[in-house]
Amino acid sequence: MAVADLWLFCLLSLGFCAMSVQEKPLWVELSCGAGPVHAVLEPGWPLLLQCHLGVSPDEEGSEVTWLRNGVVVQESPALRLLSNGSLLVAPPPRESRAPPVGLEGGYSCQREDAFGALTSRVVNLSLASLSRMLRDPEAQVVPAGGAARFECQVEGLPTPTITWEKDQVPLEPSARFISLPSGVLQIRGVTDEDAGSYRCIASNAARKRHSQESTLTVTPGQSSLPTKVEFVARPQNSTVILGRPAVMECLAQGHPKPLVSWSRLDGKPIATDVVVLETNLVIPDTRRHHAGVYVCRANKPMTREFVSTPAELRVLSPPVILLPPETVSLSRGNTARFVCNSSGEPPPALLWLRNGRPVQPNGRVKIQSHGVLLINQLSLDDAGYYQCLASNSLGMACATAKLSVIVREGLPSAPRQLQAAPLSSTTALLTWDRPELNSDQIIGFSVHYQKASGSDNVEYQYAVNNDTMEYQLKELQPHTTYTLYVVAYSLRGASRPSQPVTMEMLEDVPSAPTQLSLLSPSPTEIRVMWLPLSTLQSRGTITHYRIDYSPLGQGERVFSTEVGGNETQVTLRGLSPNQMYRVRMTAGTRAGFGPVSEWHTHHTPDLLNLTMVLFAPTELKVRAKMHSLHVSWQPPPNHTQISGYKLAYQMLDSEDGEGSEKKRAEVQPIKLRKRVKHHDITDLVPGRVYQVKVWAYNKQTEGYPAVWKGRTEKSPSPPKGPDDPSPPVPPSGIRATANSSRSIWLRWERPRFSSVRIINYTVRCSPAGLRNASLVSYYTSSTQDILLGALKPFTRYEMAVQSNAVNVVGPFSSTVEESTLVDRPSTPPADLQLSALDSSSVLVSWRPPLEPNGIIISYRILFSCNVSQPEHLWTNSTHNGSISSAELQGLQSGTRYFFKMGACTEMGVGPFSNVKDVHTPSNGYELDIHAVTGIIVGVCLGLLCILLCMCVSFRNGKTSRRWQSRLFSLVVPRWWNDLPSAIQSSDSHDSPL
């Protein structure tokens, strides 16, 4: 600190230059860490605010800026900027009665260097003050031996000290006189000497104040004391800031003197640092574990008679950063993730800053729950200081992290010449040229796109191989503008993003019909009113509406009229009175008309009974809030005939993107008087679509309704901290039962023990054994069962259930498995092949169906010579379901046959395949099987005769052995030679006769 600054500071301190010996804090350090969040400027004591943000004040290029309530502080006689970056706040003079202007407020400092900027936590500076007495002690009349109690209330900064006087003399400390920090004086066992005048004195650095005097009158004897135990002062619900004292007062009287005890309602023991002052609880330094409900109990001695009273102590605490973000250095193109967890009561709100300014979420930068900041596709512009600020009503805490983005040498330059063109309303083609530098080192590209408008759009990213410079984008939204860019990747890292291009998708026809309502202003008119379609449903600019209408019972002729796209109502004129009409409508864009709504019927009033017709109220207006709707209207034209109004409303479950709405049960109509022109509907669900109807009625009839449809405001997402309720446990008793071939009933029970209120359940369903995320479906149910539909037949699924509370979701339960029932095959047998074996038989081969939906038990083959014949006239051949080919015989030669086949499960036959044809060949030379069999038999007989002759000749010995051997080798088979020689010799000699 410079000598001049030091001299000024000492002068303002009234000569007290040795600040280290002073008890009062004369300086406050503002940093991005833990520290005080409140400071009091006392008369005669200057305050020095020092900015410590981790940057040396002497560093070249470092600048400090001071802010008060977010506005740059301008130097003045009361505010002096010192050369070291500190801010000196001069106090008001002690004798000054008028408080200085422009000193109180929230102070913070910002320090900027070459890398970025940092901001400190906010310190709220207040002037020392003391209010007038908010409550003076009241006169007391107490019997001797009873208890007296005086109380005074005053507010001030710093917290004032309260003392008591009797007859304008300070009270001496005594066991019977209990002075509580809350401004209460208790006198126990009152005696005659205690009678007199009492007053309190409140004092702090600002001033001193006296209360009005009040008298204590003591009546003689204890006979007037109540025999039953009763409270003189009960403990009150109180809220205390962390670190400050808390008092739970409890004063009881009776005869005999009651015994007073304390306990906690939750059964926990009272903390050891709690002081019991007679019958009062005093907590000198309140901590979070002191919070809870305390019970004071007064017992009448030697009896079971007692009285008790509870009181809740709530402990508020300023924010504290539990898990600060960490400093990181990452390469360009990577993802940075910062985590910041905080604690406080009330739960603090988190704010992310970059270089002292709030981070704006977009497709690339996302702020997630639980204090997570994600930055995708890092660039050099993302480098800097990142801070998370946690704030609640008591103050602010912050933490700092530094992000450095590294760019390596040899990286490819950015892709060039991006061009994007829509191919349809939902697909587009993106092309680009390779980078100019280091393009030979590229291993791939990444394509990034997001909606060009909106505050929280999601950025989508897709990887592309190195061998292509184009990518087809699918599933885009019609009539929506997108921003696209491409990044090249090498083994060293990512290139700079290419120059972004914007592209507007083509329009499409609307995806949903409009919601319309009807009323008759007169017997010959019908007024058609509707709500504009949402951007997601319109899929383009609505250019016109077409309304179709026709009278019922007068043929099928339909009349049509068109109005412009900016209209929301039209009146159909020239209609017949007392006639039932049907009306429908559709919206159109430049691409054409969308789906048509359902027919709505409406009966026009009777012209002869017009006096009985009650028209709809006019100027129906609804102001939607988060939990309520304020409905107002004006009377109908014939308001003199009405007796009152009726109002009904119902919630509509809207399914985004499909335009369909499922109505819930309508609330019983509310009757209102004739003079009432407005009504508030309360206890509604935030962010839901409601329909409101208002109509007039009298004793004879009810009129036409005026209808409004709209959405209540969405509730803001409260910040989550580590002290949030624990997640709910999963449901129990989960049971799955197959309902049909395409649906499964899933039932469960509520968790038996849960510390939070469960609002709904999330069901996860996927084919068993698969880990493909695209096949996982999620459903939401507010009841304890759900029918899962649109499943595949004969498929085993695994399911799990998750409990959801307000802003808290629990883990999924263990999985249960169940298979859908069997159904008919969805596809025919595959690869039907035909081949003619001969003139009367055909081989049919196939493969099982791709979607059998069960076990194939048989195949049906139909064939005919005439393809135009009805199916029941075709020849049917049934085969077992385990084979994949069959031979059909008995066909006519030289004939063209047509074949088709289907597969059968136990539920029936599925679709048949496409018809295929085959041509059997004509009759030619064919081998006579019977003749061939006769020839073979004859040859065998001849050989047998020769063998017999040989045996006879051998017996007679007339044939030489040589000739016998040759002949034998010709006739006897070769295996004879393989027999043992003993057998051969025995057979070759003559047997004795």
Secondary structure, 3 states (H helix, E strand, C coil): CCHHHHHHHHHHCCCCCCHHHCCCCCEEEECCCCCCCEEEECCCCCEEEEECCCCCCCCCCCEEEEEECCEECCCECCEEECCCCCEEECCCCCCCCCCCCCCCEEEEEEEECCCCEEECCCEEEEECEECCCCECCCCEEEECCCCEEEECECCEECCCEEEEEECCEECCCCCCEEEECCCEEEECCCCHHHCEEEEEEEECCCCEEECCCEEEEEECCCCCCCCCCEEEECCCCEEEECCCCEEECCEEECCCCCEEEEEECCCCCCCCCCEEECCEEEECCCCHHHCEEEEEEEECCCCCCEEEEEEEEEEEEEEEEEECCCCEEEECCCCEEEECEEEEECCCEEEEEECCEECCCCCCEEEECCCEEEECCCCHHHCEEEEEEEEECCEEEEEEEEEEEECCCCCCCCCEEEEEEECCCCCEEEEEECCCCCHHHEEEEEEEEEECCCCCCCCEEEEEECCCCEEEECCCCCCCEEEEEEEEEECCEECCCCCCEEEECCCCCCCCCCCEEEECCCCCCEEEEECCCCHHHHCCCCCEEEEEEEECCCCCCCEEEEEECCCCEEEECCCCCCCEEEEEEEEEECCEECCCCCCEEEECCCCCCHHHCCCCCEEEEEEECCCCEEEEEECCCCHHHCCEEEEEEEEEEEECCCCEEEECCCCCCEEEECCCCEEEECCCCCCCEEEEEEEEECCCCECCCEEEEEECCCCCCCCCCCCCCCCCCCCEEEEEEEEECCEEEEEEECCCCCCCCEEEEEEEEEECCCCCHHHCEEEEECCCEEEECCCCCCCEEEEEEEEEECCEEEEECCCEEEECCCCCCCCCCEEEEEEECCCCCEEEEEECCCCCCCCCCEEEEEEECCCCCCHHHCEEEEEECCCCEEEECCCCCCCEEEEEEEEEECCEECCCCCCEEEECCCCCCCCCHHHHHHHHHHHHHHHHHHHHHHHHHHHHCCCCHHHHHHHHHHHCCHHHHHCCHHHHHHHHCCCCC
